[in-house]
Amino acid sequence: MAWDLGAGLDGRVVVVTGASGGIGSATTAAFAAAGARVVAVDLDTDRIGAALAREQVEPALSIAADLSRIDSHADLLEQVSALGPVYALVHCAAVLRRRADVRDITEEDWDVQLDTNLKASFFLCRSVAESMRAAGTQGRIVTFSSQGWWTGGFGGSVVYAASKGGIVSMSRGLARTYGPFGITVNTIAPGQAKTHMLLDGIQPEVLDRMTAETPLGRIGEPSEVAGVAVFLASQHASFVSGATLNVSGGFLMY
Ligand SMILES: NC(=O)c1ccc[n+]([C@@H]2O[C@H](COP(=O)([O-])OP(=O)(O)OC[C@H]3O[C@@H](n4cnc5c(N)ncnc54)[C@H](O)[C@@H]3O)[C@@H](O)[C@H]2O)c1
């Protein structure tokens, strides 16, 4: 084959959710730098604008959507279709509610995290995959798990960890389902990346212990996760599907 060391993403439509978050904004910047036309999705367009200004990047389109409302997905994809067929979905949006004492977890805590992190992910990924299938696009879907899928979580995050375990199983199932159409589905499992989600409410000693157990000896930068998403959507990952990529500085090894 003729090698081209570019990502093969020039002009492609890439949807990034959670785009005002730490990893989502870094991911938007990384795809834009690779030449993609990025659609940035999060709860609020003002917050998307502020986060992407910090990254010094302009998305092709910003859309406000509460993805936990499954009935918002059709309208979202309708707006995206104005740019052309979706080539990749990088689905970063998620919530973490820490409860230091497991006895304090409420049914609402469970529902919010499972609805946003897992249920919405299934319906959004399926809708995007179906649009790729209808358009004949051999596209890419990248989902987000966490080290918690493997460890069960630290710092009061057992429900979040359960939702992220579901992401791994679901993504493998979708990889099997859509592989015959040339669509890949892969998952990124970050360890610790310097974002609001990691740092909000975590006990400093928990973070220090995790950092001490990380061979690279530090917390990751959001851009170090974003680069993995670009790889998974690039032509270099064309035979990678159903994988869970551990991006933890060696905190976990699998
Ligand atoms: N930062 C870490 O150390 C870490 C570790 C493991 C996994 N992750 C995963 O990486 C991904 C990105 O996390 P992050 O650290 O950037 O978090 P973050 O909190 O900075 O960003 C998450 C974004 O998702 C958005 N979001 C939440 N609910 C939404 C909804 N209903 N509809 C639309 N958008 C919604 C938020 O507004 C926020 O901008 C998440 O899936 C997270 O679980 C992060």
The ligand as a Tripos MOL2 file, in Angstrom:
@<TRIPOS>MOLECULE
LIG
   44    48     1     0     0
SMALL
NO_CHARGES

@<TRIPOS>ATOM
      1 N1        -10.3590   13.0090   33.2410 N.am      1 LIG1
      2 C1        -10.1300   11.7750   33.5980 C.2       1 LIG1
      3 O1         -9.1950   11.5040   34.3660 O.2       1 LIG1
      4 C2        -10.9640   10.6460   33.0460 C.ar      1 LIG1
      5 C3        -10.6720    9.3650   33.5120 C.ar      1 LIG1
      6 C4        -11.4160    8.2980   33.0230 C.ar      1 LIG1
      7 C5        -12.3940    8.5130   32.0670 C.ar      1 LIG1
      8 N2        -12.6640    9.7640   31.6270 N.ar      1 LIG1
      9 C6        -13.7320    9.9110   30.6300 C.3       1 LIG1
     10 O2        -13.3130   10.8020   29.6120 O.3       1 LIG1
     11 C7        -14.4450   11.4920   29.0720 C.3       1 LIG1
     12 C8        -14.1970   12.9900   29.1230 C.3       1 LIG1
     13 O3        -14.0570   13.3690   30.5080 O.3       1 LIG1
     14 P1        -13.4360   14.7440   31.0120 P.3       1 LIG1
     15 O4        -12.4250   14.3940   32.0240 O.co2     1 LIG1
     16 O5        -13.0960   15.5930   29.8650 O.co2     1 LIG1
     17 O6        -14.7030   15.3150   31.8020 O.3       1 LIG1
     18 P2        -15.3400   16.7660   31.8300 P.3       1 LIG1
     19 O7        -16.2490   16.7860   33.0030 O.co2     1 LIG1
     20 O8        -14.2760   17.8060   31.7300 O.co2     1 LIG1
     21 O9        -16.1900   16.7810   30.4770 O.3       1 LIG1
     22 C9        -17.3870   16.0550   30.3180 C.3       1 LIG1
     23 C10       -18.3030   16.8860   29.4430 C.3       1 LIG1
     24 O10       -19.5080   16.1390   29.1990 O.3       1 LIG1
     25 C11       -20.5690   17.0690   29.1710 C.3       1 LIG1
     26 N3        -21.8530   16.4190   29.4590 N.ar      1 LIG1
     27 C12       -22.2280   15.8450   30.6170 C.ar      1 LIG1
     28 N4        -23.4940   15.4290   30.5380 N.ar      1 LIG1
     29 C13       -23.9260   15.7400   29.2900 C.ar      1 LIG1
     30 C14       -25.1640   15.5860   28.6240 C.ar      1 LIG1
     31 N5        -26.2310   15.0180   29.2300 N.pl3     1 LIG1
     32 N6        -25.2780   16.0260   27.3530 N.ar      1 LIG1
     33 C15       -24.2200   16.6200   26.7340 C.ar      1 LIG1
     34 N7        -23.0180   16.7990   27.3300 N.ar      1 LIG1
     35 C16       -22.8880   16.3770   28.6030 C.ar      1 LIG1
     36 C17       -20.2130   18.0680   30.2680 C.3       1 LIG1
     37 O11       -20.9430   19.2760   30.1430 O.3       1 LIG1
     38 C18       -18.7130   18.2130   30.1080 C.3       1 LIG1
     39 O12       -18.3760   19.2950   29.2810 O.3       1 LIG1
     40 C19       -15.6450   11.0490   29.9190 C.3       1 LIG1
     41 O13       -16.3490   10.0300   29.2480 O.3       1 LIG1
     42 C20       -15.0020   10.5190   31.1740 C.3       1 LIG1
     43 O14       -15.8230    9.5780   31.8190 O.3       1 LIG1
     44 C21       -11.9790   10.8400   32.1120 C.ar      1 LIG1
@<TRIPOS>BOND
     1     1     2 1
     2     2     3 2
     3     2     4 1
     4     4     5 ar
     5     4    44 ar
     6     5     6 ar
     7     6     7 ar
     8     7     8 ar
     9     8     9 1
    10     8    44 ar
    11     9    10 1
    12     9    42 1
    13    10    11 1
    14    11    12 1
    15    11    40 1
    16    12    13 1
    17    13    14 1
    18    14    15 2
    19    14    16 1
    20    14    17 1
    21    17    18 1
    22    18    19 2
    23    18    20 1
    24    18    21 1
    25    21    22 1
    26    22    23 1
    27    23    24 1
    28    23    38 1
    29    24    25 1
    30    25    26 1
    31    25    36 1
    32    26    27 ar
    33    26    35 ar
    34    27    28 ar
    35    28    29 ar
    36    29    30 ar
    37    29    35 ar
    38    30    31 1
    39    30    32 ar
    40    32    33 ar
    41    33    34 ar
    42    34    35 ar
    43    36    37 1
    44    36    38 1
    45    38    39 1
    46    40    41 1
    47    40    42 1
    48    42    43 1
@<TRIPOS>SUBSTRUCTURE
     1 LIG1         1 GROUP 0 **** ****
